[in-house]
Amino acid sequence: MEQASHTASIMERVQDLILDTQDVEDFLNELARFTAENLSGPRGEVLCGITLLRHRTAATVASSSERARQLDEIQYNYGDGPCLRCARQGVLVHIPDFRTETLWPDYSATVLEHGIRSVLAVPFELSGDDARAGLNLYSDRPQAFDANAVEHAVGYVARASKGLSLAVRIAQHSDAANNLKAALDSRTVIDTAVGILIAQSRCSQDEAIELIKSASSTRNVKLREVAAAIVESAGGGPLRTHFS
């Protein structure tokens, strides 16, 4: 009964974080702080980072503190490590003591200089192929994550995965909407510039478009920027696409 209540409490808190934050990055940072508080215990403080890989190349790192952020950045600089391996391959990675770690010797030496002795990286279960994520737990102590701690972290991630999946899905829809709006805005400006050129130069639509393309190529600027300059020079001012 107590375990069920604890699970419900975590899921409720994750849902609250989604509602209270403005975007996925804010949500991740709040989730990292909440996770660090939730998983710290008798064995000492746990630092938490969350690695989110989107579109296969973009990586967003969230952290419970500035020190946790720096630790994740060290790994990004090396291009590989337990947390990146966890997120990319969807596998749990546990380093009980960096002093005996041999898989990433350069990275291990660097984090030891920052006082970190052990790490546990647990993958989130996200739906779809567009995003992958891992929870990164750091400790100043060797052997900080015993079997019970690993089980606790895995269970925690399983409960938080639904919230993270929802946040990522919301972000993807937001990105798609923003991209569509940007495309429509560009189309509006270009169409207006074409109309101005037709009126001023008494040319055809195709000829007006070619004039804009030629100016874009010659000046090495985007079509939208050329079109915006034409509209502004005609006294039209900045344009916005209106949705009703």
Disulfide bonds with the S-S distance in Angstrom:
none
